[in-house]
């Protein structure tokens, strides 16, 4: 009978190998390249955003401040 204590090295090695393999697959394969799209007229969008004098940060739109706004059309 094999105890779990004698298998710890094999378990940890397998976990590390699976993590490395999944990270490489995620970075190398192009299956998520179509998730983000550009604007048809990106120049005019950038000009409109520059006029807002935004501070550096991450923005989203439409911005939903609470779950109650999800019920609005």
Buried (B, 14 or more C-beta within 10 A) or exposed (E): EEEEEEEEEEEEEEEEEEEEEEEEEEEEEEEEEEEEEEEEEEEEEEEEEEEEEEEEEEEEEEEEEEEEEEEEE
